Amino acid sequence: MINNSDDVTGQCHCGCVRFEARLNGGFEKVLRCNCSICRMRGAVMVFARLDDFRITAGEECLSTYDFNTHAAEHYFCSKCGIYTHHQRRLDPTQYAINVACLDGVSPYDFDEVPVLDGVNHPLDNDGTVRMAGTVRFIRSD
């Protein structure tokens, strides 16, 4: 079960990249996105202000990827390939953090996760944030 603290620690799969963060909105605001990269990686994300996120080990292991508008910078471990976080295009004052990288948290801890309509990104349209749907996790007994 999820720790309700807004202070979290995390790491990539191999442990080379480690980080700590204070979440903006805690676990009350989780999100997925249906843009091309998010659809492929399937991550559930939480958010932290740039000043509230710190790499504690393995900064040299981080690689970045950007595409299309080159506004969002996506970080992943160059050793194991795991996406850890990205600086958001919609709000560049925040990082989106992969919850699967957080210590003691799983994407399957969330019964429902709203999905942002990133295919029709607000910055490419009229500025309105639209939702594409909701992903639900139903536990089997």
C-alpha positions in Angstrom: 0.0 0.0 0.0 1.1 3.6 -0.7 2.8 5.7 1.9 0.7 8.9 2.2 3.8 11.1 2.6 4.5 13.6 -0.1 8.3 12.9 0.4 9.4 10.0 -1.8 12.5 8.2 -2.9 13.0 6.1 -6.0 15.4 4.5 -8.5 15.7 3.0 -11.9 15.6 -0.8 -12.3 19.4 -1.4 -11.9 19.7 1.2 -9.1 22.3 3.3 -10.9 19.9 6.4 -10.9 18.5 7.3 -7.5 16.4 10.3 -6.6 14.2 11.9 -4.0 11.2 14.2 -4.4 8.5 16.1 -2.6 5.3 15.4 -4.6 3.1 18.3 -5.7 -0.4 16.9 -4.8 0.9 13.7 -3.4 -0.7 10.6 -4.8 -4.1 12.3 -5.1 -3.0 13.5 -8.6 -1.9 10.5 -10.7 -2.0 10.6 -14.5 -1.3 8.7 -17.7 -1.1 10.2 -21.1 -2.0 9.0 -24.6 0.6 10.9 -26.6 3.0 8.8 -28.7 5.8 8.3 -26.2 3.5 7.9 -23.1 1.3 5.4 -24.9 4.4 3.3 -25.7 5.9 3.4 -22.2 2.6 3.1 -20.3 3.8 4.9 -17.1 1.6 6.2 -14.3 3.0 9.6 -13.3 3.0 11.8 -10.2 4.3 15.3 -10.1 7.0 17.4 -8.3 8.2 21.0 -8.8 11.7 21.2 -10.3 13.1 22.5 -7.1 11.5 19.6 -5.2 13.3 16.8 -7.2 16.9 15.8 -6.7 19.1 13.1 -8.2 21.0 11.6 -5.3 23.1 9.1 -7.3 23.8 8.2 -10.9 23.4 11.5 -12.6 26.0 10.3 -15.1 23.8 7.3 -15.9 20.9 9.5 -17.0 20.2 10.0 -20.7 17.6 12.2 -22.3 15.2 12.0 -25.2 13.1 14.7 -26.7 11.1 14.8 -29.9 8.5 16.8 -31.9 8.5 20.3 -30.1 11.6 19.4 -28.0 9.9 21.1 -25.1 9.6 18.0 -22.8 12.8 16.4 -21.8 12.5 12.7 -21.0 15.1 11.0 -18.7 16.0 7.4 -18.6 18.8 5.2 -17.2 21.4 4.5 -19.9 22.2 1.2 -18.2 18.8 -0.5 -17.8 16.7 1.8 -20.0 14.0 2.6 -17.5 12.2 6.0 -17.8 12.4 7.7 -14.5 10.9 11.2 -15.1 10.5 14.0 -17.5 10.2 17.8 -17.5 6.6 18.5 -18.5 5.7 20.3 -21.7 2.3 21.4 -20.2 4.0 22.7 -17.1 7.7 23.1 -17.5 8.0 24.0 -13.8 7.3 20.4 -12.9 8.7 16.9 -13.4 6.4 14.0 -14.0 7.8 11.0 -12.1 7.2 7.3 -13.1 5.5 5.8 -10.0 6.9 2.4 -10.9 10.3 3.8 -9.9 9.2 5.0 -6.5 10.2 2.9 -3.5 7.2 1.0 -2.2 4.8 2.1 -4.9 3.4 0.2 -7.8 1.2 1.4 -10.7 -1.2 -1.3 -9.7 -1.8 0.5 -6.3 -4.2 2.8 -8.1 -7.7 1.5 -8.9 -8.3 4.3 -11.4 -5.8 6.5 -13.3 -7.1 9.4 -15.5 -5.6 9.6 -19.0 -4.6 13.0 -20.4 -5.4 13.5 -24.1 -1.8 14.2 -25.1 -2.6 13.3 -28.7 -4.6 16.6 -28.8 -2.1 18.4 -26.5 -3.6 21.6 -24.9 -0.6 23.6 -26.2 -1.3 22.6 -29.7 -5.0 23.5 -29.5 -7.1 26.0 -27.6 -5.3 25.5 -24.3 -8.0 23.3 -22.8 -6.9 20.2 -20.9 -8.9 17.3 -22.1 -9.1 13.8 -20.8 -9.0 10.8 -23.1 -10.4 8.3 -20.5 -9.6 6.3 -17.4 -7.5 3.2 -16.9 -8.9 0.9 -14.3 -7.1 -1.9 -12.4 -9.4 -4.7 -11.2 -7.8 -7.0 -8.8 -8.5 -10.7 -9.1 -9.2 -12.7 -5.9 
